Amino acid sequence: MDCHLPMNDSTENFFKAWAEWDRREPDPVFFRLYHDEQGLPVVYSMEDLPGTYIEIDQATYAKNSYQVQVINGKLIHIDHTKVYSKLQPGNAGIPCHTQDVTVVVSTEPNIKWKKVTYEN
């Protein structure tokens, strides 16, 4: 039995492609969580983007949870049953009507409100 392949265009194309194939190792795969200055998530990515990030594992990347915070370089899962938020008047925030916090205004007089979050 002859084990040699007959040479035709398909066989020649195969061997040509095999000879020209770039056998470099693939780029490493990484999973990142980009976050802001407060450690709140901005985006999960497998790309090298500008910004602050931490390396995460594939399972965390797949969950894609935004109920997390980065504290001292560690990923902390937030239990929202223990998080409380309220509006608080102050010098900075969203300017609202003096009689109704649900009406945003751009005129004076107004009261500026900001959201404050407390963790129990």
N, CA, C and O atoms as a DFTB+ gen file, in Angstrom:
480 C
 N C O
     1  1       0.853      -1.176       0.000
     2  2       0.000       0.000       0.000
     3  2       0.894       1.231       0.000
     4  3       1.832       1.331       0.791
     5  1       0.599       2.148      -0.878
     6  2       1.390       3.371      -1.011
     7  2       0.835       4.427      -0.075
     8  3      -0.353       4.742      -0.140
     9  1       1.693       4.994       0.816
    10  2       1.254       6.006       1.800
    11  2       1.511       7.419       1.324
    12  3       1.286       8.371       2.071
    13  1       1.966       7.572       0.131
    14  2       2.243       8.912      -0.373
    15  2       0.983       9.518      -0.970
    16  3       0.228       8.861      -1.686
    17  1       0.779      10.808      -0.649
    18  2      -0.378      11.516      -1.198
    19  2      -0.061      11.984      -2.603
    20  3       1.050      12.445      -2.865
    21  1      -1.000      11.875      -3.494
    22  2      -0.748      12.440      -4.822
    23  2      -0.700      13.959      -4.711
    24  3      -1.515      14.547      -4.000
    25  1       0.209      14.586      -5.377
    26  2       0.334      16.041      -5.321
    27  2      -0.673      16.661      -6.281
    28  3      -0.666      16.390      -7.482
    29  1      -1.531      17.491      -5.724
    30  2      -2.451      18.273      -6.531
    31  2      -2.503      19.670      -5.913
    32  3      -1.779      19.957      -4.960
    33  1      -3.343      20.521      -6.447
    34  2      -3.400      21.900      -5.956
    35  2      -3.765      21.965      -4.479
    36  3      -3.204      22.775      -3.741
    37  1      -4.689      21.132      -4.040
    38  2      -5.110      21.146      -2.632
    39  2      -3.975      20.740      -1.711
    40  3      -3.760      21.365      -0.673
    41  1      -3.259      19.714      -2.078
    42  2      -2.139      19.240      -1.258
    43  2      -1.040      20.278      -1.220
    44  3      -0.472      20.550      -0.163
    45  1      -0.737      20.860      -2.370
    46  2       0.296      21.896      -2.427
    47  2      -0.110      23.106      -1.589
    48  3       0.717      23.675      -0.877
    49  1      -1.380      23.499      -1.673
    50  2      -1.856      24.635      -0.873
    51  2      -1.752      24.328       0.620
    52  3      -1.388      25.203       1.406
    53  1      -2.066      23.100       1.014
    54  2      -1.957      22.717       2.416
    55  2      -0.528      22.846       2.909
    56  3      -0.281      23.464       3.945
    57  1       0.421      22.264       2.171
    58  2       1.815      22.309       2.605
    59  2       2.370      23.731       2.570
    60  3       3.212      24.088       3.394
    61  1       1.910      24.536       1.633
    62  2       2.340      25.931       1.583
    63  2       1.810      26.681       2.814
    64  3       2.544      27.437       3.450
    65  1       0.549      26.468       3.137
    66  2      -0.034      27.124       4.312
    67  2       0.656      26.643       5.588
    68  3       0.914      27.437       6.494
    69  1       0.956      25.348       5.660
    70  2       1.630      24.787       6.823
    71  2       3.009      25.416       6.999
    72  3       3.411      25.713       8.124
    73  1       3.727      25.619       5.917
    74  2       5.065      26.202       5.982
    75  2       5.022      27.679       6.363
    76  3       5.945      28.182       7.004
    77  1       3.961      28.370       5.976
    78  2       3.855      29.808       6.255
    79  2       3.140      30.123       7.565
    80  3       3.057      31.285       7.962
    81  1       2.632      29.110       8.230
    82  2       1.851      29.304       9.464
    83  2       2.722      29.903      10.559
    84  3       3.806      29.394      10.847
    85  1       2.257      30.964      11.156
    86  2       2.964      31.629      12.250
    87  2       2.644      30.874      13.536
    88  3       1.509      30.913      14.011
    89  1       3.618      30.199      14.093
    90  2       3.400      29.334      15.255
    91  2       3.718      30.039      16.575
    92  3       4.077      29.373      17.546
    93  1       3.599      31.341      16.635
    94  2       3.852      32.058      17.886
    95  2       2.837      31.627      18.946
    96  3       1.714      31.229      18.636
    97  1       3.262      31.717      20.184
    98  2       2.355      31.443      21.289
    99  2       1.271      32.525      21.311
   100  3       1.572      33.689      21.044
   101  1       0.025      32.174      21.619
   102  2      -1.027      33.193      21.683
   103  2      -0.771      34.158      22.837
   104  3      -0.115      33.815      23.820
   105  1      -1.293      35.349      22.699
   106  2      -1.172      36.334      23.764
   107  2      -1.847      35.792      25.021
   108  3      -2.848      35.080      24.936
   109  1      -1.300      36.128      26.184
   110  2      -1.917      35.630      27.417
   111  2      -3.324      36.216      27.600
   112  3      -3.595      37.355      27.219
   113  1      -4.190      35.424      28.181
   114  2      -5.554      35.867      28.459
   115  2      -5.579      36.402      29.880
   116  3      -5.092      35.749      30.803
   117  1      -6.150      37.599      30.059
   118  2      -6.278      38.155      31.400
   119  2      -7.670      38.718      31.566
   120  3      -8.336      39.087      30.599
   121  1      -8.090      38.773      32.806
   122  2      -9.406      39.290      33.163
   123  2      -9.183      40.434      34.136
   124  3      -8.457      40.291      35.119
   125  1      -9.812      41.572      33.856
   126  2      -9.600      42.756      34.685
   127  2     -10.917      43.410      35.051
   128  3     -11.891      43.374      34.299
   129  1     -10.912      44.005      36.226
   130  2     -12.013      44.860      36.656
   131  2     -11.437      46.260      36.808
   132  3     -10.624      46.514      37.697
   133  1     -11.863      47.165      35.933
   134  2     -11.442      48.556      36.029
   135  2     -12.385      49.255      37.003
   136  3     -13.593      49.022      36.997
   137  1     -11.806      50.121      37.843
   138  2     -12.613      50.794      38.868
   139  2     -12.196      52.250      39.012
   140  3     -11.124      52.652      38.560
   141  1     -13.067      53.039      39.653
   142  2     -12.774      54.456      39.858
   143  2     -11.991      54.649      41.161
   144  3     -11.572      53.679      41.792
   145  1     -11.797      55.925      41.560
   146  2     -11.001      56.251      42.742
   147  2     -11.623      55.715      44.028
   148  3     -10.907      55.425      44.987
   149  1     -12.948      55.581      44.059
   150  2     -13.629      55.065      45.242
   151  2     -13.671      53.535      45.252
   152  3     -14.186      52.942      46.201
   153  1     -13.142      52.894      44.222
   154  2     -13.145      51.442      44.144
   155  2     -14.408      50.868      43.539
   156  3     -14.605      49.653      43.553
   157  1     -15.269      51.728      43.005
   158  2     -16.508      51.263      42.391
   159  2     -16.231      50.792      40.969
   160  3     -15.446      51.418      40.257
   161  1     -16.861      49.702      40.542
   162  2     -16.576      49.146      39.226
   163  2     -16.966      50.074      38.085
   164  3     -18.001      50.739      38.127
   165  1     -16.116      50.102      37.068
   166  2     -16.389      50.866      35.849
   167  2     -16.713      49.904      34.712
   168  3     -17.742      50.036      34.048
   169  1     -15.813      48.919      34.490
   170  2     -16.031      47.960      33.409
   171  2     -15.187      46.707      33.653
   172  3     -14.062      46.782      34.147
   173  1     -15.755      45.565      33.297
   174  2     -14.995      44.315      33.250
   175  2     -14.445      44.207      31.836
   176  3     -15.151      44.491      30.869
   177  1     -13.176      43.794      31.711
   178  2     -12.594      43.754      30.374
   179  2     -11.490      42.699      30.283
   180  3     -10.855      42.335      31.272
   181  1     -11.293      42.230      29.057
   182  2     -10.155      41.370      28.742
   183  2      -9.160      42.150      27.883
   184  3      -8.233      41.571      27.315
   185  1      -9.354      43.458      27.791
   186  2      -8.488      44.319      26.997
   187  2      -7.623      45.167      27.910
   188  3      -7.948      45.379      29.078
   189  1      -6.521      45.648      27.363
   190  2      -5.636      46.552      28.095
   191  2      -6.141      47.972      27.865
   192  3      -5.869      48.576      26.828
   193  1      -6.876      48.496      28.835
   194  2      -7.472      49.823      28.735
   195  2      -6.771      50.782      29.684
   196  3      -6.141      50.342      30.645
   197  1      -6.866      52.080      29.435
   198  2      -6.316      53.021      30.410
   199  2      -7.199      53.035      31.664
   200  3      -8.416      52.870      31.584
   201  1      -6.575      53.231      32.792
   202  2      -7.329      53.320      34.033
   203  2      -6.801      52.372      35.090
   204  3      -5.875      51.596      34.855
   205  1      -7.412      52.455      36.257
   206  2      -7.029      51.639      37.394
   207  2      -7.798      50.325      37.353
   208  3      -9.004      50.316      37.103
   209  1      -7.102      49.212      37.598
   210  2      -7.754      47.906      37.529
   211  2      -7.121      46.946      38.522
   212  3      -6.041      47.190      39.060
   213  1      -7.832      45.841      38.747
   214  2      -7.264      44.698      39.458
   215  2      -7.455      43.473      38.568
   216  3      -8.399      43.404      37.780
   217  1      -6.551      42.514      38.704
   218  2      -6.679      41.249      37.992
   219  2      -7.705      40.401      38.739
   220  3      -7.690      40.347      39.969
   221  1      -8.590      39.743      38.004
   222  2      -9.594      38.874      38.601
   223  2      -9.564      37.523      37.898
   224  3      -8.953      37.381      36.840
   225  1     -10.220      36.541      38.484
   226  2     -10.253      35.226      37.853
   227  2     -11.413      35.137      36.862
   228  3     -12.265      36.023      36.796
   229  1     -11.424      34.054      36.102
   230  2     -12.426      33.895      35.049
   231  2     -13.838      33.791      35.620
   232  3     -14.780      34.305      35.017
   233  1     -14.002      33.138      36.767
   234  2     -15.328      32.995      37.367
   235  2     -15.891      34.346      37.786
   236  3     -17.074      34.616      37.580
   237  1     -15.057      35.192      38.369
   238  2     -15.494      36.538      38.767
   239  2     -15.836      37.361      37.538
   240  3     -16.820      38.101      37.534
   241  1     -15.023      37.232      36.494
   242  2     -15.286      37.937      35.240
   243  2     -16.626      37.505      34.653
   244  3     -17.394      38.336      34.168
   245  1     -16.905      36.205      34.698
   246  2     -18.153      35.687      34.130
   247  2     -19.376      36.172      34.904
   248  3     -20.438      36.378      34.316
   249  1     -19.237      36.356      36.217
   250  2     -20.357      36.872      37.019
   251  2     -20.691      38.306      36.640
   252  3     -21.858      38.698      36.639
   253  1     -19.646      39.104      36.313
   254  2     -19.836      40.478      35.855
   255  2     -20.691      41.288      36.830
   256  3     -21.537      42.080      36.415
   257  1     -20.462      41.083      38.124
   258  2     -21.267      41.738      39.153
   259  2     -20.780      43.165      39.411
   260  3     -19.581      43.420      39.528
   261  1     -21.723      44.067      39.492
   262  2     -21.394      45.440      39.845
   263  2     -21.738      45.713      41.311
   264  3     -21.738      46.865      41.746
   265  1     -22.027      44.665      42.064
   266  2     -22.277      44.779      43.493
   267  2     -21.000      44.449      44.250
   268  3     -20.997      43.658      45.193
   269  1     -19.915      45.076      43.810
   270  2     -18.590      44.866      44.388
   271  2     -17.916      46.214      44.566
   272  3     -18.360      47.229      44.029
   273  1     -16.833      46.202      45.335
   274  2     -16.006      47.389      45.500
   275  2     -14.577      46.922      45.708
   276  3     -14.339      45.884      46.325
   277  1     -13.626      47.691      45.193
   278  2     -12.217      47.377      45.371
   279  2     -11.705      48.212      46.534
   280  3     -11.718      49.442      46.487
   281  1     -11.252      47.518      47.585
   282  2     -10.723      48.185      48.768
   283  2      -9.323      47.638      49.017
   284  3      -9.143      46.436      49.207
   285  1      -8.334      48.529      49.016
   286  2      -6.930      48.144      49.205
   287  2      -6.504      47.040      48.235
   288  3      -5.786      46.118      48.619
   289  1      -6.942      47.134      46.992
   290  2      -6.555      46.183      45.965
   291  2      -7.268      44.846      46.034
   292  3      -6.944      43.938      45.268
   293  1      -8.227      44.702      46.929
   294  2      -8.980      43.451      47.084
   295  2     -10.429      43.673      46.668
   296  3     -11.000      44.735      46.916
   297  1     -11.016      42.668      46.036
   298  2     -12.398      42.740      45.592
   299  2     -13.316      42.337      46.746
   300  3     -13.202      41.236      47.284
   301  1     -14.212      43.223      47.114
   302  2     -15.149      42.996      48.202
   303  2     -16.549      42.946      47.613
   304  3     -16.951      43.851      46.883
   305  1     -17.295      41.886      47.928
   306  2     -18.678      41.771      47.476
   307  2     -19.570      42.509      48.468
   308  3     -19.467      42.310      49.679
   309  1     -20.443      43.359      47.946
   310  2     -21.301      44.193      48.780
   311  2     -22.631      43.486      48.990
   312  3     -23.293      43.085      48.032
   313  1     -23.010      43.339      50.241
   314  2     -24.318      42.793      50.586
   315  2     -25.271      43.978      50.664
   316  3     -25.268      44.721      51.645
   317  1     -26.090      44.152      49.620
   318  2     -26.950      45.329      49.549
   319  2     -28.070      45.326      50.576
   320  3     -28.780      46.321      50.722
   321  1     -28.233      44.223      51.287
   322  2     -29.227      44.241      52.366
   323  2     -28.693      45.007      53.561
   324  3     -29.446      45.331      54.479
   325  1     -27.382      45.303      53.557
   326  2     -26.766      46.037      54.663
   327  2     -26.264      47.410      54.242
   328  3     -25.479      48.033      54.957
   329  1     -26.713      47.883      53.086
   330  2     -26.301      49.186      52.580
   331  2     -27.508      50.116      52.571
   332  3     -28.580      49.760      52.082
   333  1     -27.319      51.297      53.111
   334  2     -28.398      52.269      53.189
   335  2     -27.949      53.571      52.537
   336  3     -26.823      54.022      52.743
   337  1     -28.830      54.163      51.757
   338  2     -28.534      55.428      51.100
   339  2     -29.617      56.435      51.443
   340  3     -30.779      56.088      51.657
   341  1     -29.201      57.682      51.488
   342  2     -30.182      58.743      51.689
   343  2     -29.649      60.013      51.050
   344  3     -28.451      60.143      50.798
   345  1     -30.547      60.942      50.792
   346  2     -30.155      62.244      50.270
   347  2     -29.816      63.150      51.433
   348  3     -30.470      63.140      52.476
   349  1     -28.766      63.940      51.219
   350  2     -28.320      64.832      52.274
   351  2     -28.038      66.209      51.658
   352  3     -27.345      66.294      50.644
   353  1     -28.557      67.275      52.248
   354  2     -28.259      68.610      51.716
   355  2     -26.807      68.984      52.023
   356  3     -26.230      68.547      53.019
   357  1     -26.235      69.805      51.137
   358  2     -24.857      70.227      51.350
   359  2     -24.466      71.333      50.399
   360  3     -25.318      71.910      49.723
   361  1     -23.175      71.632      50.344
   362  2     -22.653      72.685      49.474
   363  2     -22.464      72.202      48.038
   364  3     -22.370      73.012      47.116
   365  1     -22.409      70.888      47.848
   366  2     -22.236      70.318      46.512
   367  2     -23.348      69.314      46.274
   368  3     -23.924      68.775      47.219
   369  1     -23.644      69.067      45.014
   370  2     -24.667      68.092      44.667
   371  2     -25.600      68.622      43.597
   372  3     -25.265      69.572      42.890
   373  1     -26.759      68.015      43.476
   374  2     -27.751      68.383      42.471
   375  2     -28.628      69.503      43.014
   376  3     -29.240      69.340      44.070
   377  1     -28.706      70.645      42.314
   378  2     -29.553      71.740      42.795
   379  2     -31.033      71.425      42.584
   380  3     -31.461      71.137      41.466
   381  1     -31.798      71.481      43.653
   382  2     -33.227      71.181      43.609
   383  2     -34.031      72.361      44.149
   384  3     -33.504      73.225      44.849
   385  1     -35.298      72.374      43.811
   386  2     -36.220      73.401      44.292
   387  2     -36.228      73.380      45.812
   388  3     -36.106      72.320      46.425
   389  1     -36.371      74.544      46.415
   390  2     -36.319      74.647      47.878
   391  2     -37.484      73.935      48.563
   392  3     -37.383      73.585      49.739
   393  1     -38.581      73.716      47.853
   394  2     -39.742      73.073      48.454
   395  2     -39.958      71.631      47.992
   396  3     -40.799      70.926      48.549
   397  1     -39.188      71.176      46.955
   398  2     -39.424      69.845      46.399
   399  2     -38.117      69.266      45.859
   400  3     -37.591      69.735      44.850
   401  1     -37.606      68.254      46.534
   402  2     -36.334      67.649      46.155
   403  2     -36.421      66.925      44.804
   404  3     -35.384      66.645      44.204
   405  1     -37.607      66.620      44.316
   406  2     -37.755      65.906      43.045
   407  2     -37.710      66.833      41.833
   408  3     -37.748      66.363      40.696
   409  1     -37.631      68.146      42.062
   410  2     -37.583      69.110      40.957
   411  2     -36.176      69.689      40.872
   412  3     -35.749      70.443      41.746
   413  1     -35.465      69.330      39.812
   414  2     -34.112      69.837      39.591
   415  2     -34.210      71.206      38.941
   416  3     -34.968      71.393      37.989
   417  1     -33.438      72.172      39.458
   418  2     -33.470      73.537      38.935
   419  2     -32.055      74.014      38.626
   420  3     -31.071      73.449      39.102
   421  1     -31.981      75.063      37.823
   422  2     -30.682      75.660      37.530
   423  2     -30.639      77.114      38.003
   424  3     -29.706      77.853      37.690
   425  1     -31.656      77.507      38.757
   426  2     -31.748      78.892      39.224
   427  2     -31.592      78.948      40.733
   428  3     -31.701      77.935      41.424
   429  1     -31.341      80.124      41.221
   430  2     -31.299      80.380      42.666
   431  2     -32.674      80.869      43.090
   432  3     -33.345      81.497      42.271
   433  1     -33.124      80.637      44.259
   434  2     -32.501      79.837      45.304
   435  2     -32.720      78.355      45.034
   436  3     -33.668      77.967      44.352
   437  1     -31.834      77.539      45.576
   438  2     -31.969      76.087      45.471
   439  2     -31.271      75.439      46.663
   440  3     -30.539      76.090      47.408
   441  1     -31.511      74.174      46.817
   442  2     -30.810      73.375      47.825
   443  2     -30.097      72.265      47.074
   444  3     -30.698      71.550      46.271
   445  1     -28.809      72.132      47.347
   446  2     -28.024      71.087      46.684
   447  2     -28.112      69.807      47.518
   448  3     -27.914      69.819      48.733
   449  1     -28.416      68.695      46.823
   450  2     -28.556      67.400      47.484
   451  2     -27.556      66.425      46.899
   452  3     -27.285      66.452      45.699
   453  1     -27.007      65.564      47.742
   454  2     -26.126      64.496      47.275
   455  2     -26.519      63.196      47.958
   456  3     -27.074      63.198      49.057
   457  1     -26.222      62.094      47.294
   458  2     -26.544      60.772      47.829
   459  2     -25.409      60.323      48.733
   460  3     -24.247      60.339      48.328
   461  1     -25.734      59.928      49.942
   462  2     -24.752      59.432      50.903
   463  2     -25.109      57.975      51.194
   464  3     -26.266      57.649      51.460
   465  1     -24.102      57.109      51.139
   466  2     -24.325      55.687      51.355
   467  2     -23.632      55.239      52.644
   468  3     -22.480      55.586      52.904
   469  1     -24.346      54.480      53.420
   470  2     -23.833      53.936      54.674
   471  2     -23.881      52.416      54.605
   472  3     -24.848      51.839      54.109
   473  1     -22.837      51.775      55.103
   474  2     -22.834      50.320      55.191
   475  2     -22.959      49.929      56.644
   476  3     -22.300      50.497      57.514
   477  1     -23.812      48.954      56.900
   478  2     -24.026      48.508      58.263
   479  2     -23.031      47.420      58.621
   480  3     -23.050      46.910      59.741
